[in-house]
Amino acid sequence: MLMTHNYPQYENSIRNMGRINVAKLSNSSCTFRLDVDANLSESEAIEAVQALLGNDLIQSSYPETLRLAHIYSTFTAAEVLGIQRYVAQESNLKIIHRPNIRRILFGRFGKGPEG
């Protein structure tokens, strides 16, 4: 079941590359956001979702291939730093480092997660 919503667009809002839908892909109670290419007609979008359902294992209303993609597409800390540096240099951005509040409050005992 696809439900298409035309959410209002505001100046400087996030630009979505497709149509946002809410989908329940199995009989479980979970629903998820399902983005469909904006250039597809409604019938083509439905066919694309049908192809997904016919070609992938669906567990807890979520495609297995997409679940694995989420797991394997995480970045290491070094990769995140490299990406940040590249984007900052290419966009002429200045990175502002936030102070470690734990370190300020607890001194050498503030070795918990950064924040």
N, C-alpha and C positions, 0 to 999 in steps of 0.2 A: 504494500500500500504506500503510495507516494502522496504527500501533502505539500504542495508548493506554497510558499509564503512570499509575498512581496514586502519585505521589511523596508521601512523608510530609509533613505540614504541621506546622510548629513555631510556637510562640507568637512573635509579632512577625515572622513570615516575610513574604515578598512575597506579595501577594494576586493570584492569576491570575484573569482574567475569563473564561477559557475552558479547554478541555481541551487539554493539551499533547501533541502527536503528533510523530513523526519521519516525514518523508515523502521519498520519492525520486520526483520528478515527471517524470523522463525517464530515458533509458538511460545517462546520464552517471554518473560515480562519486560525485557529490555528493548528500548528504542534508541536509535542513534541518529546522528546527523549524517546525511548522505548528500554529498555534493555531486551535481550532474553538470556536464559541460553545457555552458549557456548557448552554444551554437546548435545543440541537438533539439529536434522537435520533441513534443511530448511523447509521441509514439516511439521515437528513436531512444529517448531516455528510458522508457519502460522496457524496451527490448534490451538495452544495455544492462539494466538491473536483472532482468530475467536471465541473461547470459551469465552474469555474476553468480546468481543462485544455482544455475545449472552446472557451473564449472568449478565451484569452490566448495569446500567443506564449511558449513556454517555451524559454529558452536556458540551458544549463549547469544544468539542473534548477531554474531560478528564473524566476518569472513576470516578463515584461518590464514590465508595468504597475507591479508592486511595486518593481522595480529603479529605475524612473524616479521613483516616489514617494520612495524613499530619497534619490535625488540632489537632488530639488527641495525636500525638506522640511528642509534644513539651516538653521540660524539664523545670522544675522550676530553679530558680537561685541556690537554695540549691543543687539540683540534679547535675547541671553543675559543681559546686564546688567539690562535692563528686566524680564525675567521673574524673575530672582533677587531684584531689589528688590521687585517686587510680592508674590512668595511670602513674602519675609522680613517685609514689612509686614503682610500678611494673617494670617500665622501667628505674629506676635510673635517672630520669630527674630532672633538677632544673628549677622551674618556676620563670621566671623573670617578675616582675611587672613593667609595663610601667608607667612612671609618668603621672599624670593628667595634660595635657597641659592647659586646661581651668583654673584649680586651680592655676597653675604657673603664667599664664598671668593675670588673673582677681582676684586673691586672694579669699576673702570670697564671692565675687560676681560671681565666676565661678562655679555655682552649676548646670550647664547644664549637658547633657549626658556625660558619661565617654568617653574618647578618647584619 
